[in-house]
């Protein structure tokens, strides 16, 4: 556990990292972290070729949240449940400038917990016979998207989809209070959301957690 500034925190992010972000619209979005990440890339070109994963839509339609990372070179791939709140990011997707996958929002939420539990992805019937079924588009929404993230399986004669596991190198989350050993509360947030699942996924992957908080408290206070 270490307390640092947002500018210092983003120095821990490396080229080609996969990053999971918390948030719903602008709630629970670590806006200060994402802003510093954008600033560093525009100044230095680093870090680059990042993959981002999030469940609910993150943005305010006017440059916030995921629009901070909507720069060619900074982002290589986006895997998300909703894009409409980040128009700059959506423009990169629509112009086929980046790899992009649109997967069910709730499935991504559960997928974080599956990665955190070191399971081989998430197995579910959600998405069968829809555009995320690999017999159709497999969730791919740009021409640059070639890797199959969803696999069709047959278990006991029934069809399932496996949303494949891949590691989370960095979790970027937002809470309210952090104590001096790293416990984080969310009393001023709308809910806990995917904060725990994202953190667990990063830890299970051998990655790191960067948490933006309002205040610091002593253990047990």
N, C-alpha and C positions, 0 to 999 in steps of 0.2 A: 504494500500500500504506500503510495507516494502522492503528495499534493503538489501539483504543478499548475502553471498557467495554461490556457488553451493553446497558446503559441508553442509552449514547450511540449505539450501533449502530442501535437501532430508530428513532431520530430520522430515519434515512435512508429509512424506509419511508413511502410517501405513500398517501393515499386512492386506492382503485381499482387499486392495484398487483396484479400477478399474481406469486405467490411459489411457488417450487419448494423443497421441503424434503427433505433426506436422512434416511434412517433405516430400520431394520428392527426392529420391536417398539420397544425403547428404545435399541438399538445405533445409533450414528451420529446420534442425534437431538440437535439443538442445544437442549437443554432450558432452558438459562439464557436464551437468546435468546427462545424462545417464552414463557417465564414473564414476562420483562420486557415483551413485546408485549401479553400479557394484562393485566398491571398497568397499563400506560399507557392501554389502551382503557377499563378499568374506572374509571380516574381522570379521563380527559379526553374519552372518546368518539372518540379518534383513535388510529391510523388506522382507517378504516372501509371497508366494501364491498370487501373483499379477496377475491381468488381464490387458492386453494391447490391445488397439484398435487403428488402424491407417488405412488410406485409401490407398494412394500410397505406392509403395515399398520404404522402408527406410533402406539404407545400402550402403556399398561400395564394398561388396564381400570379405572384408578382415578385419572383426572384428569391423567395425564401426556401429553406430546407433543401430538398434535392436539386433545386435549380442551381445551388452553389457549386455542385459538382458537374454541371452540364457544360463541360468543355472538352472538345476533342483532344485526345492525348491524356487527359486526366482520367476519364472513365473509359474502360474497355467494354464492360458488360454490366447490364442492369437486370436483376431478377426481382419482380415486384408484382403486387396484386392490383395496383392502381397507379395511373400516371397523370391523370387529368389536372392535378393540383400543381404540377411542375411543368409549365409549358415549354421552357427552354430544353428540359430533358426530353419531353415529348417530341420536340422538333428534331433532336438528334436521332431519336428512334425512327421517326417518319422519313428521314432522309437517308436511312440505312448507314449512318455514320458510326454506330456502335452495335454490339450484340445486345439483343433485348429479348427477354422472356416474360410473358404475362401468365402467372400461375394463380390459382385461387387464393384469395387473401387468408382465409381461415386455414387452408392447407399449409401455407407458409408459416403461419403462427405455430401450428403443430409440428412442422418440419424442424423449427428451431429446437424444440424440446427433444425431437428424435436425435438430432445431432448432439445435443447436450447429454443424451443418454447413451451415446456411442452406438446407436443402432444403425443398420445399413440403409438409412433413408426412412421415408414414411410410406407405409403401404396402406392404401385406401381405395374405395370405389369412387371417391370424388373426382370428377373430371372425365369419367368414362363416356365415350361417344360425344365428347365436346372437342373444341379446338386444342385442348391440352393433351388429348389422347394421341400417342405417337403415330397411330394409324392415320391421323389427320395432320395437324401442325406441330404437335408436341409442345405447344406454348410458345413457339418461335414467332416473333413479330417483326423481325428485320432480316434482310437477306444475308447479313453477316453472321447470323445465328446458325451454326452448323452442328454444335455438340448436342447430343440427346440428353436432356436432364430428366426425362420421364420415360419409364420402361413399362411395357405391358407384361403382366404376370398372370399365370394360371395357378390357383391354389385350390385343391380339392374340387376341381371342375368349375370354379368360378373365376371370372376375370377381375383383376385388380390393377391399379397403377402403383408403381413404385417411384416416388419422387426421390431421386438418388441423393446420397449424402456427398457433400464436399466440405472441406474445412473452412471455418471462419477464423481468419487471422486477427481481426480487430472487431470488437463490439463498441459502438459509440452509443451511449445511453444517457438519459437525463433523469435525475431524481431531485429530491428536495434537500435532504440532510445526509451527510456522510460522517460516520464516526472515525476515530483515529486508527481503527483496524480494518476499515473498508466496508462495514455494513452501510447500506443505503436505504433510506426510507423515501416514500413517495406521497407524503401527506398533502402537499400542495398541487399534486397532479390530479388529472381527472380519473385516473385508474393506474394500476401497475402495468397494464398492457403486456407487451412482449419483453419488458426490461429483464426479467429473470431468465426467460428462455434464451434470449440473445446472449446474456452474460455466460450462461451455462454452456452454450454452443461454442463460444470462444475459448472458454477454459478447457473443455473437452478436446478441442482442436490444438491445444498447446499455444493458444493465442493470448491476447491481452484485452483488457476492458478499460475503456476511457469513459469516465462518467462526469458529466457536467452537473454540479449541484449548487444550491444557493448558500449553504452554510455548513460549518464543521462543528461537530459535537464530541465531547469526551465519551469514551465507552461507558455505557450504563447510565448516562445522564438523561 
